[in-house]
Amino acid sequence: MKYKPVIIFFILFLSCNNYKKVFKDFGLHSYYLAINVEYNKQVMPIVIENAEFYSLIKDDSLSEKEYVDMLGNLLSQMNSFEINRKMLYDKLEAYRVDIHGSLIKEYADKKGDDLITIFFNEDGVQSEKLSNEEKKVIIHLLFKKNIFVKIDDETGFIYIP
């Protein structure tokens, strides 16, 4: 189940600096985001589908274009998304990623292509069953390495489009 080097290069080449593709995806099962949210100086890392995050944070004044620009600015400056409503922060708790767990520690120093080889088959589909918590950690690690994933609605497996 080794990923071919040419495919790995192609995936990484397409993924680099391609955040806008991720941010502009508002369809069913959009790309995943791995960002930090902050409420009252408490920072929480989350993994959430782009369309779902937009629907949770938008109000009448936040257009899709403004949202895309806002996310681009957040990530380019490595800032957290500041939340001013406790209820929203509590809802986002379900998307929290355990960045201090053993899985993160085991794989944090791996290169993106190594993570792909470990967790995905030749077609870019998750190769083994993972718990929801494990999926969130893998998505978080991949996102930080500019590798973006979606979820298949039939299998529930993550994949690299």
Secondary structure, 3 states (H helix, E strand, C coil): CCCCHHHHHHHHHHHCCCHHHHHCCCCCCCCEEEEEEEECCEEEEEEEEHHHHHHHHCCCCCCHHHHHHHHHHHHHCCCCEECCCHHHHHHHHHHECCCCCHHHHHHCCCCHHHHHHHHECCCCEECCCCCHHHHHHHHHHHHHCCCCCEECCCCCCEECC
